[in-house]
Structure formats: C-alpha cells, structure tokens
C-alpha cells in the first residue's frame, strides 16, 4: 500500500524492537546453565530446557545463524538434521544479544553476562576515559584489560571448581586481548586445522570426569563477509563445517553433551544507494556527530557536547522508517543491552543507537573502507542476525 504524501511517516518505535532473550535463552545464559549442571558454585540453570551432563562441549561456528542452517539442508545435512534437537529438543533457537557481533557475543559466551555488564557493547565503542573509539574485536587502540572487562570468565570459575576446562582454537587467538577478557581459564590448545581441533576437543572432553571444552571455527563468517551468504565460497565453508561438526559428534566420550551454536547470523546487503547509506557523504547525518561507532547495521553515534537531542531528532527523521533509532537511555530502558547496565559501560553506548530493521546499512566509505566493502553484514536485532542454533548431540 502506498502511503499518501500528506501522512507522516511511520517511524519504528525502539521499545517495539525484538529484545534478545536475556536470562532465559541467550548466548550469555549458555555456559552458566552448563556449569550449574556440573555443580559449579554460584551458577544456576538459565536455559531451563537443557539437561545436565558431566562433560560439556560448545562448538561455536562464527556467523552461522539459525536461518542459514534452515535454508541450506543440502550443504549442511548433519547440522540441518539436528535442528529438532535445538534448545533441549524444543526445536527453537536462542538469541545472540545486541549487537549481534563477534566481540560482543564471545564476551557474552565466556563471561555469562549480557553486554551491559561485560562492557563490550559493539564492534567499536567510545572509551569514556579517552574519548576515542575502541575496536573491541582487534583491541585497538590498546586498552587495559581488567578495567575494561573486570569479571571472571565462566571458564575460570569452572576450572577453580575442579572442572577440566579447555579452549581449542586457532593458535593465533591464544594471546589476543579478546580471548583473555572473554574466554580465558583452564588450558588453551591451539590447532591450525579444523579436523585437529575437533579431534583434540573430543580428547580433552574425555580427560576429566567433569569437563568443559570450547572450540571455534571462523571462516564461515569470513567467507560471508567477503562474498555473501548467497555465494559458492560461503556454501563451501558450510559444507566443510558440517563435516567438522559430524566428526566431533562421532567422537564424543560417554556422559557428554555437544552444543553447536553461533555468535550471530548474517544478511547480504545489495550494493546500491538505497541499501548502503554512506555516512561519510551525508552531511545531514554527520551534523553534530563527533564519532561514529559500531558497525553498519548497529551504529553507536556519539554527539558533540550539547548536540545529543538534535542528533537523535535528525537520525530518527532520516532513518526512522528503516532503523530502530533510540537515544541511549531509550535503548537501555528497552533492554537492548540486557536488564542491567554497569556504570562503567554507560558512556560506551552511543548517545544515539541505530539498529537496522530493513535490508540496509550505514557505511563509512572513507573511515571504514574495509567494512564498507563487505557483502555479508550483521549486528542488528532482526531474526536473521539474532537467532542462533543450540544444536545438541549426547552420548
């Protein structure tokens, strides 16, 4: 239906955006639920559908959302066959958290906390202490770890309680700041190939009467960013990782549960002016903005002092039919970042937060040339980005 020209545009209400299932079915709830079932003090089962196991393995496939598995039964026959097992046999997904991006999601997984508490609220976010943008995936510029993310990880607490704990990933991730603040605890075991990771994960799972093993694969996400989830390159990676999941499942020791999940889904964005709004070329969106953070589908907008209200008004007027556009306090009150916001995190959230509803992104061609050239994107609150599997195999 064409909207009459005399009618005001219908703006998306921030409070109507779909909020992640914090506290009952989000990535932040997974490890607390697993270690509660292993008797680690201080934790409770947050995802009630899951049954305890003595040995738990989490295989996180970067970028492989629920909708992508559902749409590709031929390329991922094993993972697709496990869809009915998701979330304790309910056949339902869980949610990543907002924004649906790797740094935020991995911190939620490892700490068992929503973004408003662990404090990694996006791909890039302003450091209130310096006023500069901080890339939380690459940890640039360097920022002291403990003040930025002070909470112990679930791995650390489980290891201290006697659970045999290990992370099995690419060797290059061992010393990264993101690993240290989000995934440290127990043993880190680096292996280059996916097959070696699966074999070692199964071996470490069998090494203790109670064990917790995390393993990770990144290239589904990598190919999606470069070529899109509609590409042959992406489908090839999906076929490969489907074989990895099967390989790990077939080696599970007794009394084990394997959970295959992801940090976010992904959506391809067309290369046209309607789908890609270039902030660096748009004087109207740039007026009063000191820093543009986040990523294309989940923007943190930091205003110059005194311009916050004007920036919110302009962004809502220009983008409000395609994005949920919220002031900082509105986004917090709507629960986008979780039920609680730590004081140290408050200033990291944008004065304005814009989350894409339509198939559209806000690029920054001059300041973010690499990110602006990506085909596959993620970050927002839509189902294709938010919904992630929790596929289960038990022995």
GUFILO-633216 format. One line per 8 residues: number of its first residue (from 1); their letters; for each residue x, y, z of C-alpha. Coordinates in nm, 3 decimals, decimal comma, padded with zeros to 5 digits, m for minus. Layout:
# residues N
NUM) a) X/Y/Z  ... .
# end
This chain:
# residues 395
1) xxxxxxxx) 00,000/00,000/00,000  00,141/00,340/m00,097  00,141/00,588/00,189  m00,037/00,916/00,099  00,208/01,203/00,072  00,024/01,403/00,336  00,064/01,138/00,605  00,354/01,148/00,846 .
9) xxxxxxxx) 00,600/00,860/00,802  00,559/00,566/01,036  00,872/00,556/01,250  00,991/00,239/01,415  00,949/00,251/01,793  01,263/00,149/01,990  01,052/m00,018/02,257  00,890/m00,238/01,992 .
17) xxxxxxxx) 01,219/m00,385/01,871  01,264/m00,760/01,943  01,481/m00,782/02,254  01,722/m01,075/02,298  01,615/m01,343/02,544  01,849/m01,235/02,822  01,812/m01,451/03,132  01,636/m01,745/02,969 .
25) xxxxxxxx) 01,759/m01,811/02,616  02,057/m01,603/02,508  02,423/m01,682/02,448  02,503/m01,529/02,786  02,290/m01,797/02,951  02,458/m02,099/02,794  02,774/m02,158/02,998  02,610/m02,069/03,331 .
33) xxxxxxxx) 02,348/m02,334/03,257  02,608/m02,597/03,167  02,834/m02,542/03,467  02,538/m02,522/03,704  02,459/m02,877/03,594  02,820/m02,970/03,674  02,789/m02,840/04,029  02,998/m02,524/03,996 .
41) xxxxxxxx) 02,901/m02,292/04,285  02,734/m01,961/04,214  02,556/m02,058/03,893  02,201/m02,156/03,810  02,041/m02,309/03,503  01,928/m02,012/03,294  01,811/m02,211/02,990  01,560/m02,446/03,154 .
49) xxxxxxxx) 01,527/m02,678/02,852  01,884/m02,811/02,885  01,957/m03,134/03,074  02,281/m03,151/03,278  02,578/m03,352/03,156  02,910/m03,435/03,323  03,103/m03,338/03,010  03,002/m03,039/02,801 .
57) xxxxxxxx) 03,147/m02,922/02,469  03,048/m02,598/02,294  03,136/m02,570/01,925  03,084/m02,210/01,815  03,072/m02,152/01,439  03,125/m01,784/01,369  02,848/m01,636/01,155  02,627/m01,944/01,113 .
65) xxxxxxxx) 02,284/m01,830/01,225  01,967/m02,033/01,267  01,814/m01,908/00,944  02,121/m02,003/00,742  02,112/m02,364/00,863  01,739/m02,389/00,794  01,788/m02,256/00,441  02,070/m02,497/00,343 .
73) xxxxxxxx) 01,974/m02,860/00,408  02,178/m02,985/00,112  02,502/m02,812/00,212  02,464/m02,888/00,585  02,281/m03,221/00,610  02,419/m03,308/00,952  02,355/m02,971/01,115  02,013/m02,949/00,948 .
81) xxxxxxxx) 01,922/m03,292/01,086  01,996/m03,160/01,436  01,753/m02,867/01,415  01,483/m03,056/01,613  01,735/m03,103/01,897  01,797/m02,730/01,935  01,742/m02,580/02,278  01,692/m02,905/02,460 .
89) xxxxxxxx) 01,474/m03,070/02,198  01,225/m02,784/02,164  01,343/m02,719/01,808  01,382/m02,349/01,885  01,684/m02,118/01,857  01,836/m01,895/02,119  01,939/m01,532/02,065  02,281/m01,378/02,042 .
97) xxxxxxxx) 02,236/m01,045/02,223  02,270/m00,689/02,099  02,458/m00,604/01,896  02,479/m00,938/01,718  02,851/m00,916/01,654  03,152/m01,131/01,736  03,326/m00,934/02,010  03,003/m00,877/02,199 .
105) xxxxxxxx) 02,879/m01,233/02,157  03,205/m01,404/02,253  03,222/m01,188/02,564  02,864/m01,290/02,648  02,950/m01,657/02,597  03,265/m01,651/02,806  03,152/m01,431/03,094  02,792/m01,548/03,108 .
113) xxxxxxxx) 02,686/m01,183/03,119  02,485/m00,956/02,886  02,665/m00,671/02,706  02,550/m00,409/02,954  02,752/m00,585/03,223  03,057/m00,731/03,048  03,103/m00,399/02,870  03,180/m00,490/02,509 .
121) xxxxxxxx) 02,873/m00,327/02,354  02,972/m00,334/01,988  03,234/m00,375/01,720  03,366/m00,031/01,809  03,265/00,179/02,106  03,384/00,503/02,265  03,619/00,479/02,559  03,480/00,739/02,802 .
129) xxxxxxxx) 03,824/00,775/02,961  03,996/00,885/02,639  03,711/00,991/02,413  03,847/00,771/02,135  03,682/00,482/01,953  03,795/00,141/02,075  03,781/m00,156/01,836  03,682/m00,438/02,070 .
137) xxxxxxxx) 03,750/m00,718/01,822  04,105/m00,609/01,739  04,159/m00,425/02,071  04,286/m00,106/01,910  04,398/00,128/02,048  04,543/m00,081/02,330  04,330/m00,060/02,644  04,396/m00,210/02,986 .
145) xxxxxxxx) 04,211/m00,541/03,007  04,085/m00,563/03,364  03,924/m00,217/03,383  03,751/m00,276/03,051  03,615/m00,622/03,145  03,663/m00,693/03,518  03,450/m01,004/03,563  03,596/m01,356/03,581 .
153) xxxxxxxx) 03,503/m01,585/03,297  03,286/m01,892/03,345  03,586/m02,098/03,233  03,798/m01,956/03,516  03,531/m02,025/03,777  03,464/m02,375/03,646  03,835/m02,455/03,642  03,870/m02,334/04,000 .
161) xxxxxxxx) 03,580/m02,564/04,098  03,758/m02,870/03,959  03,601/m02,893/03,613  03,861/m02,985/03,349  03,842/m02,682/03,123  03,993/m02,614/02,781  03,962/m02,392/02,477  04,064/m02,544/02,142 .
169) xxxxxxxx) 04,104/m02,286/01,867  04,344/m02,141/01,611  04,687/m02,078/01,768  04,676/m01,710/01,678  04,388/m01,646/01,915  04,574/m01,756/02,230  04,725/m01,419/02,319  04,458/m01,186/02,186 .
177) xxxxxxxx) 04,306/m00,944/02,436  03,955/m01,061/02,345  04,048/m01,418/02,437  04,199/m01,301/02,763  03,899/m01,096/02,875  03,627/m01,328/02,744  03,746/m01,687/02,704  04,041/m01,748/02,934 .
185) xxxxxxxx) 04,054/m02,017/03,201  04,191/m02,370/03,206  04,405/m02,471/02,908  04,429/m02,306/02,568  04,523/m02,555/02,296  04,598/m02,416/01,952  04,549/m02,625/01,638  04,560/m02,498/01,282 .
193) xxxxxxxx) 04,315/m02,730/01,105  03,950/m02,778/01,184  03,994/m03,155/01,191  04,269/m03,132/01,451  04,052/m02,906/01,665  03,761/m03,150/01,656  03,984/m03,446/01,746  04,153/m03,260/02,030 .
201) xxxxxxxx) 03,824/m03,124/02,163  03,692/m03,478/02,193  04,014/m03,588/02,359  04,002/m03,306/02,615  03,637/m03,375/02,681  03,728/m03,728/02,787  04,017/m03,610/03,008  03,804/m03,537/03,315 .
209) xxxxxxxx) 03,507/m03,679/03,499  03,366/m03,328/03,469  03,489/m03,131/03,170  03,406/m02,814/02,978  03,555/m02,769/02,631  03,504/m02,478/02,392  03,608/m02,491/02,028  03,567/m02,239/01,750 .
217) xxxxxxxx) 03,572/m02,202/01,371  03,579/m01,860/01,199  03,577/m01,897/00,822  03,201/m01,931/00,765  03,183/m01,572/00,885  03,490/m01,475/00,684  03,353/m01,602/00,355  03,015/m01,449/00,428 .
225) xxxxxxxx) 03,166/m01,105/00,478  03,378/m01,129/00,165  03,137/m01,296/m00,076  02,797/m01,314/00,094  02,583/m01,599/00,222  02,450/m01,649/m00,131  02,796/m01,734/m00,267  02,961/m02,061/m00,363 .
233) xxxxxxxx) 03,254/m01,975/m00,135  03,022/m01,947/00,164  02,840/m02,269/00,075  03,174/m02,447/00,053  03,260/m02,338/00,404  02,920/m02,451/00,526  02,977/m02,796/00,377  03,319/m02,814/00,542 .
241) xxxxxxxx) 03,199/m02,710/00,887  02,908/m02,952/00,863  03,167/m03,227/00,830  03,359/m03,091/01,128  03,051/m03,099/01,348  02,978/m03,457/01,244  03,342/m03,555/01,312  03,326/m03,415/01,664 .
249) xxxxxxxx) 02,985/m03,567/01,738  03,106/m03,912/01,637  03,392/m03,896/01,889  03,202/m03,789/02,200  03,307/m03,980/02,512  03,039/m04,118/02,746  02,825/m03,882/02,954  02,883/m03,593/02,712 .
257) xxxxxxxx) 02,672/m03,321/02,555  02,783/m03,133/02,245  02,623/m02,797/02,172  02,673/m02,638/01,830  02,594/m02,267/01,831  02,699/m01,937/01,671  02,768/m01,577/01,763  02,528/m01,426/01,509 .
265) xxxxxxxx) 02,366/m01,480/01,171  02,427/m01,278/00,855  02,247/m01,097/00,575  02,369/m00,989/00,230  02,327/m00,619/00,153  02,297/m00,501/m00,210  02,548/m00,250/m00,342  02,316/00,038/m00,422 .
273) xxxxxxxx) 02,250/00,379/m00,275  01,917/00,279/m00,123  02,071/m00,015/00,066  02,403/00,144/00,161  02,379/00,488/00,319  02,727/00,645/00,330  02,769/00,845/00,650  03,090/01,000/00,520 .
281) xxxxxxxx) 02,899/01,152/00,228  02,583/01,253/00,417  02,611/01,598/00,573  02,272/01,568/00,739  02,357/01,253/00,936  02,702/01,391/01,017  02,581/01,718/01,167  02,667/01,731/01,537 .
289) xxxxxxxx) 02,832/01,388/01,537  03,175/01,360/01,698  03,227/00,984/01,647  03,054/00,708/01,455  03,094/00,369/01,623  02,951/00,022/01,600  02,907/m00,124/01,251  02,679/m00,085/00,951 .
297) xxxxxxxx) 02,369/m00,248/01,096  02,421/m00,146/01,460  02,554/00,205/01,499  02,668/00,387/01,812  02,651/00,760/01,741  02,841/00,992/01,974  02,733/01,355/01,957  02,938/01,666/02,023 .
305) xxxxxxxx) 02,852/01,810/02,366  02,511/01,972/02,366  02,401/01,823/02,034  02,260/01,492/02,158  01,893/01,585/02,122  01,941/01,734/01,776  02,136/01,432/01,651  01,866/01,197/01,780 .
313) xxxxxxxx) 01,596/01,404/01,608  01,776/01,408/01,273  01,870/01,040/01,277  01,515/00,946/01,366  01,367/01,166/01,095  01,608/01,045/00,826  01,635/00,677/00,918  01,342/00,600/01,145 .
321) xxxxxxxx) 01,142/00,409/00,885  01,431/00,166/00,823  01,609/00,161/01,160  01,507/00,141/01,520  01,664/00,469/01,635  01,692/00,521/02,009  01,858/00,758/02,248  02,100/00,591/02,488 .
329) xxxxxxxx) 01,854/00,584/02,776  01,574/00,462/02,549  01,785/00,171/02,424  01,880/00,084/02,782  01,521/00,107/02,904  01,407/m00,115/02,615  01,653/m00,382/02,731  01,867/m00,392/02,417 .
337) xxxxxxxx) 02,190/m00,443/02,614  02,042/m00,653/02,894  01,849/m00,594/03,214  02,133/m00,404/03,384  02,397/m00,153/03,272  02,715/m00,120/03,474  02,820/00,237/03,541  03,150/00,192/03,357 .
345) xxxxxxxx) 02,959/00,076/03,046  02,704/00,358/03,027  02,930/00,603/02,841  03,043/00,337/02,592  02,691/00,321/02,450  02,615/00,580/02,184  02,416/00,893/02,256  02,209/00,754/01,969 .
353) xxxxxxxx) 02,185/00,384/01,883  02,056/00,283/01,539  01,967/m00,082/01,469  01,867/m00,181/01,116  01,518/m00,317/01,056  01,531/m00,329/00,674  01,799/m00,471/00,441  02,012/m00,160/00,476 .
361) xxxxxxxx) 02,342/m00,048/00,631  02,511/00,278/00,727  02,858/00,259/00,579  03,151/00,496/00,622  03,346/00,470/00,299  03,634/00,697/00,398  03,686/00,590/00,757  03,580/00,225/00,727 .
369) xxxxxxxx) 03,674/00,120/00,372  03,721/m00,249/00,456  03,395/m00,284/00,649  03,205/m00,079/00,390  03,308/m00,320/00,113  03,168/m00,628/00,286  02,883/m00,818/00,123  02,751/m01,003/00,428 .
377) xxxxxxxx) 02,662/m00,794/00,734  02,524/m00,843/01,085  02,478/m00,660/01,412  02,110/m00,576/01,444  01,802/m00,716/01,616  01,637/m00,888/01,320  01,579/m01,265/01,336  01,828/m01,346/01,059 .
385) xxxxxxxx) 02,103/m01,184/01,270  01,981/m01,256/01,624  01,867/m01,617/01,610  02,141/m01,874/01,660  02,118/m02,252/01,692  02,179/m02,457/02,005  02,203/m02,795/01,835  02,260/m03,088/02,070 .
393) xxx) 02,424/m03,431/02,048  02,451/m03,652/02,356  02,637/m03,972/02,427 .
# end
